[in-house]
Amino acid sequence: SMRNISWARVVFTSALENSSRKKVVRAVESCLVEYARRLPTSLLNTIVQEAVAWNSPPCSGTRAGKIYYCTQASAQPPSFVFFVNHPELFDDQYTKYMENQLRKNAGYEGTPIRIYWRGKAD
């Protein structure tokens, strides 16, 4: 099956209109800027703290997930590492939630985002 690419920018074009080509080029240039952008760790952690306040990390039995901090490991594509107490608790649903929060609060329109959950000992 095809991967979910809801983050991709959609540009409508027409073979009859010459101006559509310019729209595509502008969209690609805009996406390239987002693709290479880096966020300061302080801003990133503010976004994460606000996201956690709205939707707590997952838990299993007596073990509750806790996010210590987050940092941007690389750009191209933007990759974020979340340092947590129990990485196995953070499922695809919470990963998608964090991805959506990053997009909502920091942008990254038209580019994939990678999220990694790491234990403090990793």
Secondary structure, 3 states (H helix, E strand, C coil): CCCCCCCCCCCCCCCCCCCHHHHHHHHHHHHHHHHHCCCCHHHHHHHHHHHHHHCCCCEECCEECCEEEEEEEECCCCEEEEEECCHHHCCHHHHHHHHHHHHHHHCCCCCCCEEEEEECCC
